[in-house]
Amino acid sequence: MITRSFIVNPASGRGKGLKIARLIKELIHKNNLTDTLYYTDKPHHATQIARDLAGKSQQIIVVGGDGTFQEVINGIVGTPVQLGLIPVGTGNDFVRAAPIPISPQAAFQTVLNGHTMKIDIVRAGDRYFHNALGVGFDAHVVSYANKIKYLRGSAVYLKAIFQTLTKYSPVQLTYIDEAGARSKDWFLIVVGNGKALGGGFRLTPDAELTDGWLDICLIENMPRPQIIKNLVKVYWGGHKSDPRVELKRARKIEFRSEQGFAVHADGELISMNQKHLEIELIPEAVELICDPS
């Protein structure tokens, strides 16, 4: 029998995690399983729980959002643990690229089916992420979004976007990849392993979790009316036709800025004043439990 543990973030999805955990308990009982639920109670707690479980459980299932999933990855990377997800986050952007159902009941059944695939993850400095990293405007949006408690889903990010637009000023930043270095006042740069972030914004719409590449979206600074005009286009990847938008691929990149820049990974703020960051793709680093269809 497979040894399986669930790591639950009760605060995920604006408190929805606790409700879904009760459903998971019922499904475990209904299926005559002996799986155990472990609950997080502080930032980065999921990483510690995952490290403790990595030598005991064959499968670890995250009940939470992209931030909790990232914490667990940082606890199990380099181990043979199979990783699953019951998505309960604010944006749930990872499942827009991964073959995992959004429904908790369907996601639970996917876990029981046991089909797996190896996916790429990304190292950023001394931490790992699985979906997307944002520099500049996008990270400021995350900072605002984390303070909004009365909205759910994409509405959180839309509110944060318009709050950020009133105050944001791009910083001079040097982007470096295998082709060379470029310094500009970038509006934002997104490094995508998955297709979307921020509740459905497809800034790297062609990204794949298994292709061995980082997809990078670089957007030059532009007037606010043009930013607003392009916002809707980003939902389906229509921003690609704008001449101030560049999409490219690399396996290793680097950012430098004397001024410092804001950066987040998977919706978790890393810093508002990062001076230097190296990012590298780690191919086939995590075995993901997924829907075989």
Stockholm file with secondary structure:
# STOCKHOLM 1.0

chainA/1-293         MITRSFIVNPASGRGKGLKIARLIKELIHKNNLTDTLYYTDKPHHATQIARDLAGKSQQIIVVGGDGTFQEVINGIVGTPVQLGLIPVGTGNDFVRAAPIPISPQAAFQTVLNGHTMKIDIVRAGDRYFHNALGVGFDAHVVSYANKIKYLRGSAVYLKAIFQTLTKYSPVQLTYIDEAGARSKDWFLIVVGNGKALGGGFRLTPDAELTDGWLDICLIENMPRPQIIKNLVKVYWGGHKSDPRVELKRARKIEFRSEQGFAVHADGELISMNQKHLEIELIPEAVELICDPS
#=GR chainA/1-293 SS CCCEEEEECTTHHHHHHHHHHHHHHHHHHHTTCCCEEEECCSTTHHHHHHHHHTTTCSEEEEEECHHHHHHHHHHHTTSCCEEEEEECSSSCCGGGTSSCCSSHHHHHHHHHHCCEEEEEEEEETTEEESSEEEEEHHHHHHHHHTTCCSCCTHHHHHHHHHHHHTTCCCCEEEEEETTEEEEEEEEEEEEESSSCBTTTBCSSTTCCTTSSCEEEEEEECCCHHHHHHHHTGGGTTGGGGSTTEEEEEESEEEEEEEEEEEEEETTEEEEEEEEEEEEEEEEEEEEEECCCC
#=GC SS_cons         CCCEEEEECTTHHHHHHHHHHHHHHHHHHHTTCCCEEEECCSTTHHHHHHHHHTTTCSEEEEEECHHHHHHHHHHHTTSCCEEEEEECSSSCCGGGTSSCCSSHHHHHHHHHHCCEEEEEEEEETTEEESSEEEEEHHHHHHHHHTTCCSCCTHHHHHHHHHHHHTTCCCCEEEEEETTEEEEEEEEEEEEESSSCBTTTBCSSTTCCTTSSCEEEEEEECCCHHHHHHHHTGGGTTGGGGSTTEEEEEESEEEEEEEEEEEEEETTEEEEEEEEEEEEEEEEEEEEEECCCC
//
